[in-house]
Amino acid sequence: MALPQPDSAAEFNTAPVITARGLTRRFGDFTAVNAIDVHVANGEVFGLLGANGAGKTTAIRMLCGMLPPTAGDIRVVGIDIVSHARRARGHIGYVAQRFALYGDLTVAENLELQAGLYGLRGARRRDRLQWALSHLDLEKQAGLRADTLPLGFKRRLALAAALLHEPQVLFLDEPTSGVDPLVRQHFWELIYGLAESGIGILVTTHYMDEAIFCDRLALMHAGRIITQGTPMELLERPMPTPLIELFSTESTRWIQVLNDRNDIREIIPHAGHLRIRLNAGTDVTKVIHEIHATASQLNMTISRLEPAIAELEDVFVAVLEEAAAPARS
């Protein structure tokens, strides 16, 4: 999935459409979101990443005015969403992870209903409905009941409904979860087109190959943002755990052989090769030499064995381990 993206965040209009400071939400004694700061500019795609239970959905619900924060300040297009939630929502589009429209209505009927709820009237209503059907490739599905649609078309319908009133801010909660790679690619092409039109977009995803297409990323863990930056900034972080790659037709056997080494932290199988994370401070050259020696002793094959460049998933794993380290000490 190859999509173009700006070279840096400096290319955006830096006027914020979302600003949150100290955003916190507690449920009794449990803190779901703990004093996070979020800033999203016009035309920016901001990715919020984290495992289930990290606090992403709770954060989004607060940012769009669906859930009041326990503490903190939120402004959407300059409007205090806590004090003026109704006025702020007029500038917001929101697509939930679960399909939230009416399954017993057709695609066209769902859009008509949403247009009415947004207060669209006359020529503007007709124009926006036609735009939604054509821009989201839903014209052929207009007469179909929503509950008969494949998941990918349900996501398109939900996005079409969220865009009818031309919001300045769009929240997408796991918009491509469960859909096939081609649908995911099409969805990201739509997201980029919307960002280029000036909409500020906050998206949650657990797909690392999607996260790389965001302009900036924040990783949440246990309710906190533990790191953030552009994908390039995150990829340039020093890696505490060195990486090597081993290419061989005997990957399964190599896993069995290497599992006994105490300098290897993790072995990650990929198609046709192994990515091997070493413990912090390990001498990479020494390990590579010793693995070659093992191959000679056991008459095993190695097509290629070399240091590896960190991928975004490697960075996030390392950051999460760093965040969890104080709890283990």
C-alpha positions, 0 to 999 in steps of 0.5 A: 500500500503505497500512498504519497505523503508530505515530507514534513508537518511544516507543509500544513497550515498549522492553525489547530482544529483540535487542541486538548491539554491535560485531557483526563477521564476517570471511571470511579477509581480507574483512570482510562485517559490520564492527562494527555495533550493532543494537537491536530492542524488543518489538513493533518492526519494524526494517528492515535495508536495503542492496544485495546484498552489503551484509552484511544476510544475514550479519548476520541469520545471526549474530543468529539463531545460525546463524553465529558472529561474529568479534567482538561481543556478541549477546543475544536476549531477554537470552540470549548467543546465542554461548554459549547458541545452542540456548537462544536459538533456542527464542525465535527464528523465522527465514524465509530468502529462499529456500524452505527447507522440503520440496517433496515434503511437503504443507503439513500434513506440513511443519508437522507436521515442524516442530512435532516439531522444536520439541518441540510435543506434545499439545494445544498441538501441535494448537492451534498447527498449527490456528492456523498453517493458519487464521492464514496462510490455508493451510487450503485448501492443507493437502493440497498438496505444497509445491513446487506452491504459488505463491511467495506461498503458499510464503512464507506456509508458511515464515512459519507454520512459523517461528511454530509455537513462538510465538517472541519474535523473528522474522527475515525475510530479503527476505520479499516478494521476487518476489511481486506487490503484493497478496501483499506487502500481505497479508504486511505486514498479517501482519507488523504483526499479529505486531508488535502481539502483542509480537514483535520483528521484524527484516526485510530488504527492498530495496523502498522502499515497504515500508521506509517501514512499518518503525518504524526503519530501518538502511541497510547499505553495505559491511558497515557501518550508515551511517545509522539512525532512524525513517522520519520522522527519515530523511526530515527529513534535510537533502538535499545534492542539491536535487530538482525535479519536471517534469510533461509529456507530453514526458518523453522529449524533456525527458530529451534536452534536460536531459541537457546541463545540468551542474547536473543530477546525475540524471534519474529517470523516473516515470509521467507526470513526471520527478524531477530531482536537482540538484548540491549548492549549485544554485540551484533557483529559477534552474534552474526559471526556465531550464527554463521559458525552454527550454520557450518557446524549443523550444515544449515543454510543461510541466504543472508544474515545482516543488521536490520533497519527498524520498522515502526512496529519495532519502535513501538515495541521498544517504547512499550517495553521502556514504559513498562520497565519501571513497573517490573523493577 
